[in-house]
């Protein structure tokens, strides 16, 4: 297990004037009560994907309030992440089978983590997603309070795989899901519903003027005088990257100068990413107006910000989606979003008002064309979307919600 060192990128005072004063005051009041509670967040990786991105910002924000928050990631070999990717897909409904040998790989890695963590060092653990979920079964509660935080869509899981986890999820003192629909059947003890959030003040989400964004976008060969549709997400089958390419091709028949940018991050705990990237590349071959980019091409937070700011349309055409942070990221920049009508995306997009929800590549293509041809409406949608994000999906609200969980678990 590796302790992650986070930079003090944002302090709570920086959010004064961004969030409502009532939320600002509530956070300070909770922090004062919980200043002596030692909290440890545990997840699979320190970069790549929404969980790591949230923790990179939330831990420094908590520390700016003098809260005792730490963050650790598990250390594991590639075979473990091969298995946990299968588990992830199964919990989202894939009917695949996990073999006894694969379960042994999973359990043995969780057992290995206990050699590097002393439960008595902390009062509360937040264990994120399936990868480290069995640690509690290996180490025991040892007087601490344990919270399992599930970020994925478990509304229709592969029940055989879900049953494996239910054996020890009952040991947790509480569980957090993004939506009520995601709560695993059989779990009914201390369930909290808390959606994720973005850091509005980070390099990825700070206000960027279009002139700065234009220069950055042009570095990657994209023509800024022509329409741009962009999807930012992992190269993952649940994000429907092939469907995104197909939607673009249909839309291009009506908007011949349309360009498509697909940006993904290659993460330690996602062995499928490289394979899916190659499949998308093959599907897009021969079209000079399709740009496939990743962190390996120098696309990091600043560059993502530029593309989300400058694009005419942002897509998140997922077929399964725990939440989809990129939706809130784009809306915060007043860019309209076309999202798959699944999971946590409809909680962020009000169809026809802050963007569009779609169920097929044909619908997606239709909305791409509509937004490009109706720029005034698109701009108004983006403005409304930003306010929705300000009210509901910014980092201080997430921290407040988790502090309330800690308060409830430690009040005795």
Beta strands, then each sheet from edge to edge (+ up, - down):
strand 1: 2-3
strand 2: 38-43
strand 3: 68-73
strand 4: 124-128
strand 5: 145-150
strand 6: 174-177
strand 7: 191-193
strand 8: 228-232
strand 9: 259-264
strand 10: 290-294
strand 11: 313-316
strand 12: 337-340
strand 13: 355-358
sheet 1: 1+ 3- 2- 4- 5- 6- 7-
sheet 2: 10+ 9+ 8+ 11+ 12+ 13+
end
